[in-house]
Amino acid sequence: MAHYLHLVVASIASIVLSCTQPEGFNKVAIEVIYSDSVSVRAIVPIDTGQVWFAGNRGKVGLIQQGKANVITVTHEGKALQFRALAYQNETAFALSIDNPGLLYRIKHKDDEIKSVDLTYKEEGQGVFYDAMVFWNDQEGLAIGDPLSGCLSVIKTQDGGVTWNKSACDDLPSMNEGEAAFAASNGNIAVFNDRTWVVTGGKRARVFYSPDKGVRWEAFQTPIVQGDVMTGIFSVDFYDENLGVVFGGDWSDPERNTQNKAITKDAGKTWTLMSEGQAPGYCSSVRFVPQSKGKGMVAVGPNGTYSSFDQGQSWNHLDKTPFYALRFVNDTLAYASGANIIARLTFYRGE
């Protein structure tokens, strides 16, 4: 009888557990929607059928229902490299790396890109912008590598028409050899008025602002750091407290220790996830929408991985390498990489 009761209890526990645990992804279908000799590290989906992208060789474009409207942006006869991209008020914003830093407002209408206007220019040795995002229709920011000992931060308050650079006195100081990575347009996260920026190199930290970049604090993380290509490459927040960071050692993509961590207190403290387990280095991580913060997907050189237990375990869904990932809804995302942009459709259950 005792053995029978034990089996019954175990069966009931198994049923309850299966009902309460979120159902994870076990398959992804990858549909290539754009292929060209361009490295694409920045994508911004508008809806299920439209996605903006920006890459090297000056390429910026909008893909609509599989049709690509692409332009080549040059400056003084040289094609620019873009790794930062945002979309707001029916306008795309593409920001180039390297000196000079050039930020363009790009309008699209009637299946054509109608205008490309330079709205911000910054010249100087060491200028290198990495990522950008908007809080709302009017306010946004972009971040870049440190100059004069602090992170480079430019902000707009008029929908991207004008941009102004924050003074170093208003920003946390950065250590020598600490910078941000322009790997996936993903080292900024925002939720309501809150903002998080992540760094790597000699230090791997999280810079936090509760008020749209007015005040800042710097928090330590347990992510690997100390070398040029170590640190945090991507950050995402599900709400004002629950966040995830991902990265590792770009030169050792198989390393799966000290490369992924989670916070439940708005970034003040971080706990490593699935130490010694795959995935290794990844350049982009996102929470799955409507997953109550349990679901995550990460992409990198070894493919696409998903977790539905807040990063305790991961499922390797596909080996196609990607740089960046952005969700449209809880089962559809866009991803980009070397010479490719794809639609990813995720499937649950058996």
C-alpha positions in Angstrom: 0.0 0.0 0.0 2.8 2.4 0.9 4.5 1.8 -2.5 1.1 2.3 -4.2 0.5 5.6 -2.4 4.1 6.7 -3.2 3.3 6.2 -6.9 0.0 8.1 -6.7 1.7 11.0 -5.0 4.5 11.1 -7.5 2.0 11.0 -10.4 0.0 13.8 -8.9 3.1 15.9 -8.3 4.2 15.3 -11.9 0.8 16.4 -13.3 0.8 19.5 -11.1 4.3 20.4 -12.1 3.6 19.9 -15.8 0.6 22.2 -15.5 2.3 24.9 -13.6 5.6 25.1 -15.5 5.6 27.2 -18.6 5.6 25.2 -21.8 8.9 25.9 -23.6 10.0 26.0 -27.2 11.2 22.8 -28.8 11.4 23.8 -32.4 12.1 26.9 -34.5 11.4 27.4 -38.2 13.8 29.8 -39.9 12.7 31.6 -43.0 15.4 33.7 -44.7 13.8 37.0 -45.9 16.9 38.9 -47.0 20.3 37.8 -48.1 23.2 40.0 -49.3 26.8 40.6 -48.7 26.2 42.8 -45.6 26.8 42.2 -41.9 23.5 43.1 -40.1 23.8 43.8 -36.4 20.8 46.0 -35.9 17.2 45.2 -36.6 13.9 46.7 -35.4 10.6 44.9 -36.3 7.5 47.1 -36.8 5.0 44.2 -37.0 4.8 40.6 -38.2 5.5 41.6 -41.8 7.9 44.6 -41.6 11.4 45.0 -40.2 14.0 47.8 -40.5 17.7 46.9 -40.6 21.1 48.6 -40.7 24.4 47.1 -41.5 27.9 47.7 -42.9 28.7 48.9 -46.4 26.2 51.8 -45.7 23.2 49.5 -46.1 19.9 50.6 -44.4 16.5 49.2 -45.4 13.0 48.2 -44.7 11.7 44.7 -45.6 8.0 44.5 -46.1 6.3 41.2 -46.8 9.6 39.8 -48.2 10.3 42.9 -50.4 13.5 44.8 -49.5 13.8 48.6 -49.9 17.5 49.2 -49.4 19.6 52.3 -49.7 23.4 52.9 -49.4 24.4 55.8 -47.1 27.7 57.4 -47.8 29.7 60.2 -46.2 32.4 62.0 -48.2 32.3 59.1 -50.7 32.7 56.4 -48.1 30.0 53.9 -47.2 29.2 54.0 -43.5 29.0 51.2 -41.0 25.8 51.0 -39.0 25.3 49.0 -35.8 22.7 51.2 -34.0 19.1 51.5 -35.1 15.8 52.7 -33.7 12.3 53.4 -35.0 9.8 55.9 -33.8 7.1 58.1 -35.2 7.2 56.4 -38.6 10.9 57.3 -38.8 14.0 55.1 -38.7 17.2 56.4 -37.0 20.5 54.9 -38.1 23.7 55.7 -36.2 27.2 55.0 -37.7 30.2 53.7 -35.8 33.6 55.3 -35.9 34.7 58.9 -36.4 32.7 60.9 -37.3 29.6 59.5 -35.6 26.7 60.3 -38.0 23.0 59.9 -37.1 20.4 59.9 -39.8 16.6 60.3 -39.8 15.1 58.1 -42.6 11.5 58.4 -43.9 9.7 55.7 -45.8 6.4 56.1 -47.7 4.6 54.3 -50.6 7.1 51.5 -50.8 10.1 53.8 -51.1 12.6 55.5 -48.8 11.8 59.1 -49.4 14.4 61.0 -47.3 17.7 60.6 -45.5 18.6 63.6 -43.3 21.7 64.0 -41.1 20.5 65.1 -37.7 23.6 64.6 -35.5 27.4 64.6 -36.2 30.2 64.1 -33.8 33.8 64.3 -34.7 36.9 63.3 -32.6 39.3 60.5 -32.0 37.7 57.6 -30.3 34.1 58.4 -31.3 32.3 55.1 -31.6 28.5 54.6 -31.1 27.1 51.2 -30.2 23.3 51.2 -29.7 20.2 53.3 -29.5 16.6 53.2 -28.2 13.5 55.3 -27.5 11.6 55.5 -24.3 8.5 57.0 -26.0 7.5 59.0 -29.1 9.7 62.0 -28.1 12.5 60.8 -25.9 15.4 58.5 -26.8 19.1 57.9 -26.3 22.1 56.4 -27.9 25.3 55.3 -26.2 28.9 54.9 -27.3 32.4 54.1 -26.1 33.9 56.3 -23.4 35.5 59.7 -24.2 37.1 61.8 -21.5 36.6 59.0 -19.0 32.8 58.6 -19.3 30.3 56.7 -21.4 29.2 58.7 -24.5 25.4 59.4 -24.2 23.4 61.5 -26.6 19.6 62.1 -26.1 16.7 63.6 -27.9 13.5 65.2 -26.5 11.8 66.1 -29.7 11.3 62.8 -31.5 14.8 62.6 -32.9 14.9 65.9 -34.7 17.8 67.2 -32.5 20.3 65.3 -30.2 22.5 66.6 -27.4 25.4 65.0 -25.7 25.3 64.5 -21.9 28.2 66.0 -19.9 30.7 63.7 -18.2 29.8 65.3 -14.9 26.4 63.8 -15.2 27.6 60.3 -16.0 29.4 57.5 -14.0 33.2 57.3 -14.7 34.4 54.4 -16.7 37.6 52.4 -16.1 40.4 52.3 -18.6 39.7 49.4 -21.0 36.0 49.4 -20.2 33.6 50.0 -23.1 30.4 48.9 -24.8 30.1 46.3 -27.6 28.4 47.2 -30.9 27.4 43.5 -31.4 23.6 43.5 -31.7 22.2 47.0 -30.9 21.4 45.3 -27.6 23.5 46.8 -24.8 20.7 49.2 -23.8 17.4 48.1 -22.2 14.5 50.4 -21.2 11.3 49.9 -19.2 9.1 52.9 -18.6 11.5 55.6 -17.4 14.2 53.1 -16.4 17.4 52.5 -18.5 20.2 50.0 -18.3 23.4 50.1 -20.2 26.0 47.3 -20.1 29.7 47.3 -20.6 32.6 44.9 -21.2 36.3 44.7 -21.6 38.3 45.2 -18.5 35.1 45.6 -16.5 31.6 44.1 -17.0 29.1 46.5 -15.3 25.6 47.7 -15.6 24.8 51.4 -15.6 21.3 52.2 -14.3 19.2 55.3 -14.6 15.7 55.5 -13.0 14.8 58.8 -14.8 15.6 58.5 -18.5 19.3 59.1 -18.2 19.4 62.0 -15.8 20.9 60.2 -12.8 23.1 57.1 -13.1 24.5 54.4 -10.9 27.0 51.7 -11.7 26.5 48.1 -10.5 29.0 45.2 -10.6 28.3 41.9 -12.3 29.8 38.4 -12.1 30.2 38.2 -15.9 33.7 37.3 -17.1 35.9 40.4 -17.6 39.5 41.6 -17.8 40.3 41.0 -21.5 39.4 43.1 -24.5 36.6 40.9 -25.8 35.1 39.7 -22.5 32.0 41.1 -20.8 28.4 41.8 -21.4 27.1 42.0 -25.0 23.4 42.2 -24.5 20.8 43.1 -21.8 17.0 42.8 -21.7 14.4 43.6 -19.0 11.0 42.0 -18.7 9.7 44.6 -16.2 11.2 47.2 -13.9 13.0 44.6 -11.8 13.6 41.4 -13.8 16.5 41.5 -16.2 19.0 39.3 -18.0 22.5 39.9 -19.3 24.4 37.7 -21.8 27.9 37.7 -23.3 31.0 36.0 -22.2 34.3 35.7 -24.2 33.9 36.5 -27.9 37.3 34.8 -28.5 36.1 31.6 -26.8 32.5 31.1 -27.9 32.3 27.7 -26.3 32.9 29.1 -22.8 29.7 28.6 -20.8 30.8 30.0 -17.4 30.4 33.5 -16.2 28.5 34.5 -19.4 24.9 34.8 -18.4 23.2 36.2 -15.3 19.8 37.3 -14.0 18.6 40.1 -11.7 15.4 40.5 -9.7 16.2 43.9 -8.1 16.5 46.2 -11.1 20.2 45.4 -11.7 21.6 46.0 -8.3 22.7 42.4 -7.9 23.2 39.6 -10.4 23.2 35.8 -10.1 24.9 33.6 -12.7 22.6 31.2 -14.6 23.3 27.6 -15.7 27.0 27.7 -15.0 29.0 25.2 -17.0 26.0 24.5 -19.3 25.3 25.6 -22.8 24.9 28.1 -24.3 28.3 29.7 -24.4 29.0 33.2 -25.8 25.9 34.9 -27.2 25.5 38.4 -28.6 21.8 38.9 -28.1 19.2 37.8 -25.5 15.5 38.6 -25.2 12.7 37.7 -22.9 9.8 35.9 -24.6 6.8 38.2 -24.5 3.9 37.1 -22.3 6.0 34.4 -20.7 5.8 36.0 -17.2 9.5 36.5 -17.3 10.2 32.7 -17.5 11.0 32.5 -21.2 14.2 33.7 -22.8 15.9 33.2 -26.2 19.6 33.9 -26.9 21.4 33.8 -30.2 25.1 33.7 -31.1 27.7 32.0 -33.3 26.4 28.6 -32.2 22.8 29.2 -33.0 19.5 29.8 -31.2 18.8 28.7 -27.6 15.7 28.9 -25.5 14.9 28.6 -21.8 11.5 28.6 -20.0 12.8 28.4 -16.4 14.5 31.8 -16.2 17.8 30.5 -17.6 18.3 27.4 -15.4 18.3 25.1 -18.4 18.5 25.7 -22.2 17.3 24.0 -25.3 19.5 24.3 -28.4 16.9 24.9 -31.2 19.1 25.5 -34.3 22.7 26.0 -35.3 22.3 28.9 -37.7 24.5 31.7 -36.4 23.0 35.1 -35.7 24.1 38.5 -34.2 20.8 40.0 -33.1 17.3 38.9 -32.2 14.0 40.9 -31.6 10.6 39.5 -30.8 7.3 40.7 -32.5 5.1 38.5 -30.3 5.4 35.4 -28.2 6.1 33.0 -31.1 7.6 35.3 -33.8 10.9 37.0 -33.9 13.4 38.5 -36.4 17.1 37.6 -36.4 20.1 39.0 -38.3 23.6 37.9 -38.9 26.4 37.8 -41.5 24.6 38.2 -44.9 21.2 37.3 -43.6 17.9 38.4 -42.0 15.4 35.8 -41.1 11.9 35.3 -39.6 11.9 32.9 -36.7 8.7 31.1 -35.8 8.9 29.2 -32.5 6.8 26.1 -31.6 5.9 24.7 -28.3 4.9 21.2 -27.0 5.4 17.9 -28.7 
